[in-house]
């Protein structure tokens, strides 16, 4: 069973690589999570970072930290908090935004944070925002395991950025 899961995953990754073509390594992808009171970016050694690396997508320089670097710099191996003033560190060619929380009240507050953030000049200056390459994705982007990986791949296969 485990071998089949790995084989299926590798097949989906190969499919995505073919759809994206050789330019995929030139595409910088950012994954941000909005909380009611902060913004976080997910780094390359997070589970979602590993999926993006398997596909061959690039990451913005500020997010391209491995676990050891991240621990030394920000004290967290997989995500980094950003102030609004450092929002440019969340920019990429594509930004995936997660506002999910398992507590409905917090998720609602996070959605309000997104609306508030979208009205700021700092947000509107981001390249991905200017190019209409910001995608709202579900909480499965933040968990690990084969089902989550499959759901992320399904999302990527269905999103418009593949057509650009």
Secondary structure, DSSP 8 states (H G I E B T S, - for coil): -HHHHHHHHHHHHHHHHHHH-GGGGG-BEEEEEE-SS-EEEE-TTSHHHHHHHHHT-B--GGG---HHHHHHHHS-SSEEEE-GGGGGGG--SEEEEE---SSHHHHHHHHHHHHHHHTSHHHHTSHHHHTT-EEEE-GGGGS-SHHHHHHHHHHHHHSGGGG-
